[in-house]
Amino acid sequence: MARRSFSVFSLSFLDVMACGLGATILFLMLISAQVRVKADRANDGLRAEATKIEQEVLDARKNLLRLRTDAVERDSRATGAAGEIQRLQKLIEELRAQAEATDNDSLAKKESVEQLRADVQRLQEGARRLAEAAPQPGTGQRIRSFVGTGNRQYLTGMRMGGQRVLILVDSSASMLGRTYANVVRYRAMPDERKVRAPKWRQTIGTVEWLTTQLQPGARFQIYAFNEQAATTVAGSDGGWITANDGGDFDAALAGLRKVVPAKGTSLIKAFQAARAMKPTPDNIFLITDGLPTQGATAPAEPEPIRADRRANFLRQATAELPANVPVNVILLPMEGDPEAAIRFWELAMRTRGSFLAPAKDWP
């Protein structure tokens, strides 16, 4: 049998190819092993991070549950506190109503006694004055008379002249008292008690005294104003009433006695009414207790009014006054309005009028 021929080159080439293939396989195995190790390390890091996030989520859920529990407890406590507050408020209102009823009863009794004493003293003084100083026949030009206490019915410096005299009377709620506490107290009373408030009675007495100073034939008008202004004689808005006899004054005063002080003070409405009169007045008497609390329009809701705004309301009202008409101010001062006196004094001086802040028992 013949032998096959041996080729060195062919054997070497196959060996080289086999070695190269083995080296390639070994290299791939090494790379695969390294990739797996790195992947395992990365997976371990991700698992740790995922575990950390899961723990944080669990903690957040626990915190959320605790916050919800706290919120429920707070709501429960708030509900209980609101109920307790309502109960206490109701109790306070009941106690306040009882105290107010007691105060009103005591005040009514005290005022009734004081009013009777004052009326008796006034009648006695009036009788004595009439007996001692009865006018002689043919003297005196006044249509009506007014008897005050002592000599307080006489005013020094109050200019009473004029053929068209307009009396503006503040009828806002503050005219019920000289302090805010008394105003609040009287506002809770019925109307028949409000019109008997000492400050309002003094206001009517002041108007009554002013009417006694007018000369026969003079024309006059009385306006009461709060948030609006209206004459006290029905159907005479914008016109004048001739002072022929005492009945004309009595009718105007009777209308004023029916007015119940209420609401805020809009002085601009009063001065607009004065400006609208034809012919315009030649003398104005303003009876008030403080700076106005609103302008031409009332606020939608009650609100505290600062002193600078009240002074601005007065400036707006002054701009509506008819030109060259004296404004004589009779101020019945209100507690807590310190600027009123100087502001109204300036108004009186600027218009060549006069200013008076009378005592509590005047006229």
C-alpha positions in Angstrom: 0.0 0.0 0.0 1.5 3.2 -1.0 2.0 5.9 1.6 0.4 9.3 1.4 2.7 12.2 0.9 3.4 14.5 4.0 3.1 18.3 3.6 4.7 20.4 6.3 3.0 23.6 5.1 -0.5 22.2 5.3 0.0 21.0 8.9 1.5 24.2 10.1 -1.4 26.2 8.6 -4.0 24.1 10.4 -2.2 24.4 13.7 -2.0 28.1 13.4 -5.7 28.3 12.6 -6.6 26.0 15.5 -4.5 28.1 17.9 -6.0 31.3 16.7 -9.5 29.9 17.1 -8.7 28.7 20.6 -7.2 32.1 21.5 -10.4 33.8 20.2 -12.6 31.5 22.2 -10.5 32.0 25.3 -10.6 35.8 24.8 -14.4 35.8 24.4 -14.8 33.7 27.5 -12.7 36.1 29.5 -14.6 39.2 28.2 -17.9 37.4 29.0 -16.8 36.7 32.5 -15.8 40.3 33.1 -19.1 41.6 31.7 -21.0 39.3 34.0 -19.1 40.4 37.0 -19.6 44.1 36.2 -23.3 43.4 35.5 -23.7 41.6 38.8 -22.0 44.6 40.6 -24.3 47.1 38.8 -27.3 44.9 39.7 -26.3 44.9 43.3 -26.1 48.7 43.3 -29.5 49.0 41.7 -31.0 46.5 44.1 -29.5 48.5 47.0 -30.9 51.8 45.6 -34.3 50.2 45.0 -34.3 48.8 48.5 -33.5 52.3 49.8 -36.3 53.9 47.8 -38.8 51.3 49.0 -37.8 52.1 52.5 -38.3 55.8 51.9 -41.7 55.2 50.4 -42.6 53.1 53.4 -41.5 55.8 55.7 -43.4 58.4 53.7 -46.5 56.3 53.9 -46.1 56.0 57.6 -45.6 59.8 57.9 -48.7 60.4 55.7 -50.8 58.1 57.9 -49.5 59.9 61.0 -50.3 63.3 59.5 -53.8 62.2 58.5 -54.3 60.9 62.1 -53.1 64.2 63.5 -55.4 66.2 61.1 -58.4 64.1 62.1 -57.5 64.8 65.8 -57.1 68.5 65.1 -60.4 68.6 63.3 -62.0 66.9 66.1 -60.5 69.3 68.6 -61.4 72.3 66.4 -65.0 71.0 66.2 -65.2 70.7 69.9 -63.6 74.1 70.4 -66.1 75.7 67.9 -68.9 74.2 69.8 -67.5 75.5 73.1 -67.0 78.9 71.6 -70.6 79.0 70.4 -71.8 77.9 73.8 -69.7 80.7 75.5 -70.9 83.3 72.9 -74.5 82.4 73.6 -73.9 82.6 77.3 -72.2 86.0 76.9 -75.1 87.3 74.8 -77.5 86.1 77.5 -75.5 87.7 80.2 -75.1 90.9 78.2 -78.9 91.0 77.5 -79.6 90.6 81.2 -77.1 93.3 82.1 -78.4 95.6 79.5 -82.0 95.1 80.6 -80.9 95.8 84.2 -79.0 98.9 83.1 -81.8 100.1 80.9 -84.3 99.7 83.7 -82.0 101.6 86.1 -81.2 104.2 83.5 -84.9 104.7 82.7 -85.8 105.1 86.4 -82.9 107.5 87.0 -83.7 109.6 84.0 -87.4 109.7 84.8 -86.6 111.1 88.3 -84.0 113.5 86.9 -86.3 114.6 84.1 -89.1 115.3 86.6 -86.8 117.3 88.8 -85.5 119.3 85.9 -89.0 120.0 84.7 -90.1 121.2 88.1 -87.0 123.4 88.5 -87.5 124.7 85.0 -91.2 125.5 85.6 -90.4 127.2 88.9 -87.6 129.3 87.3 -89.8 130.2 84.4 -92.6 131.3 86.6 -90.3 133.4 88.7 -88.7 135.0 85.6 -92.0 135.7 84.0 -93.2 137.3 87.2 -90.1 139.4 87.6 -89.5 140.4 84.0 -92.8 140.5 82.2 -92.5 142.7 79.1 -94.3 146.0 79.0 -97.1 146.5 76.5 -95.9 147.6 73.0 -92.3 146.3 73.5 -90.6 143.2 72.0 -90.6 141.9 68.5 -90.3 138.2 69.0 -93.0 135.8 67.9 -92.2 133.1 70.4 -90.5 132.9 73.9 -88.3 130.3 75.4 -87.5 129.9 79.1 -84.1 128.3 79.8 -82.2 127.7 83.0 -80.5 130.8 84.4 -79.4 133.1 81.7 -78.1 130.5 79.4 -80.7 131.3 76.7 -78.6 134.4 75.8 -75.7 133.8 73.5 -72.8 136.2 73.0 -71.4 136.3 69.5 -74.1 134.1 67.9 -75.3 136.1 64.9 -79.1 135.7 64.7 -79.8 138.1 61.8 -81.1 137.1 58.4 -84.3 137.0 56.4 -83.9 133.5 55.2 -82.6 131.3 58.1 -81.8 127.6 57.6 -81.4 125.4 60.6 -79.6 122.1 59.8 -80.0 119.5 62.6 -77.8 116.3 62.7 -80.1 113.4 63.3 -77.6 110.6 63.1 -77.3 107.8 65.7 -74.5 109.6 67.5 -76.9 112.3 68.6 -78.3 109.8 71.1 -75.4 110.2 73.5 -72.1 111.9 74.3 -70.1 108.7 74.5 -70.0 105.6 72.3 -71.2 103.4 75.1 -74.4 105.5 75.6 -75.0 105.6 71.8 -74.8 101.8 71.7 -77.1 101.5 74.7 -79.7 103.9 73.3 -79.6 102.3 69.8 -80.8 99.1 71.4 -83.8 100.8 73.0 -87.2 101.4 71.4 -87.9 104.6 69.5 -90.0 106.2 72.2 -86.9 105.9 74.5 -84.5 107.2 71.9 -86.4 110.5 71.4 -86.1 111.1 75.1 -82.3 110.7 75.2 -80.8 113.8 77.0 -78.6 114.8 74.2 -81.4 114.7 71.6 -83.7 116.6 74.0 -80.9 119.3 74.2 -80.8 119.4 70.4 -84.5 120.0 70.1 -84.3 122.6 72.9 -81.5 124.4 71.0 -83.6 124.5 67.8 -86.5 125.8 69.9 -84.4 128.5 71.3 -83.1 129.5 67.8 -86.7 129.9 66.6 -87.4 132.4 69.3 -84.6 134.7 68.0 -86.2 135.2 64.6 -88.0 138.4 63.8 -91.6 138.5 62.5 -91.7 138.2 58.7 -88.4 136.3 58.4 -88.5 133.1 56.5 -87.0 129.9 57.9 -86.6 126.2 57.3 -85.5 123.2 59.4 -83.7 120.2 57.9 -82.8 117.0 59.7 -80.0 115.1 58.1 -78.2 111.8 58.6 -77.5 109.8 55.4 -80.1 111.9 53.7 -81.5 115.4 54.4 -85.2 116.3 54.6 -87.3 119.1 56.0 -89.3 118.6 59.2 -92.4 120.1 57.5 -93.9 117.8 54.9 -94.1 119.2 51.4 -91.8 122.1 52.0 -88.5 120.7 50.7 -86.5 123.4 48.9 -88.9 126.2 50.0 -89.2 128.6 52.8 -91.7 129.0 55.7 -92.7 132.6 56.7 -92.6 133.3 60.4 -96.0 134.9 60.7 -97.0 133.4 64.1 -95.9 130.8 66.6 -97.9 128.1 64.8 -95.4 128.0 61.9 -92.6 127.2 64.3 -94.7 124.7 66.3 -95.4 122.7 63.1 -91.7 122.6 62.2 -90.7 121.6 65.8 -93.5 119.0 65.9 -92.0 117.4 62.8 -88.5 117.5 64.4 -89.7 115.8 67.6 -90.9 112.8 65.4 -87.4 112.3 64.1 -85.6 109.3 65.6 -81.8 109.6 65.4 -80.3 106.8 63.4 -77.7 105.8 60.7 -74.5 107.7 59.8 -73.7 111.4 59.1 -73.5 112.8 55.6 -73.0 116.5 55.9 -72.7 116.9 52.2 -76.4 116.0 51.8 -77.3 118.8 54.2 -75.2 121.4 52.4 -76.5 120.2 49.0 -80.0 120.8 50.3 -79.0 124.3 51.4 -77.6 125.0 48.0 -80.7 123.8 46.3 -83.0 126.2 48.1 -84.4 129.1 46.1 -83.5 131.8 47.0 -80.5 130.6 48.9 -80.3 131.2 52.7 -78.5 134.2 54.0 -77.8 132.5 57.4 -77.2 128.9 58.3 -77.2 127.3 61.7 -75.6 123.9 61.9 -76.3 121.7 65.0 -74.1 118.6 65.1 -71.8 116.6 67.3 -68.8 115.7 65.2 -67.2 115.3 61.8 -69.2 113.5 59.1 -68.8 109.7 58.8 -69.6 109.4 55.1 -69.6 111.4 51.9 -72.2 111.6 49.2 -72.8 107.8 49.2 -73.1 105.5 52.1 -70.6 102.5 52.2 -71.9 99.1 51.2 -71.0 97.7 54.6 -70.3 99.4 58.0 -66.6 100.1 58.3 -64.4 102.1 60.8 -63.7 105.6 59.6 -60.3 107.2 60.2 -60.0 110.8 61.4 -58.3 111.9 58.1 -61.2 110.5 56.0 -63.8 112.3 58.2 -61.9 115.6 57.7 -61.9 114.9 54.0 -65.7 114.3 54.1 -66.1 117.8 55.8 -64.0 119.4 53.0 -66.2 117.7 50.4 -69.3 119.0 52.1 -67.9 122.5 52.4 -67.4 122.6 48.7 -71.2 122.3 48.3 -72.1 125.3 50.4 -73.8 128.2 48.7 -71.4 131.2 48.3 -71.2 134.0 50.8 -73.5 132.4 53.5 -72.4 132.5 57.1 -72.4 129.1 58.8 -73.0 129.3 62.6 -72.0 126.0 64.2 -73.4 124.7 67.5 -71.3 121.7 68.5 -72.5 119.2 71.0 -69.2 117.4 71.2 -68.9 113.6 70.9 -66.3 111.6 72.8 -63.5 110.3 70.6 -63.7 113.1 68.0 -61.0 115.6 69.1 -60.7 117.3 65.7 -64.3 118.3 65.4 -64.0 121.5 67.4 -61.1 123.0 65.5 -62.5 121.9 62.1 -65.9 123.4 62.7 -64.4 126.5 64.2 -62.4 127.0 61.1 -65.6 126.5 59.0 -67.4 129.2 61.0 -64.5 131.6 60.8 -64.0 131.1 57.1 -67.7 131.7 56.3 -67.9 134.7 58.8 -70.2 132.8 61.0 -69.9 131.9 64.7 -69.1 128.9 66.8 -70.5 127.6 70.1 -69.9 124.4 72.1 -72.6 124.8 74.9 -72.8 123.2 78.3 -74.8 120.0 78.7 -77.7 121.9 80.4 -78.0 124.6 77.8 -80.3 126.2 76.8 
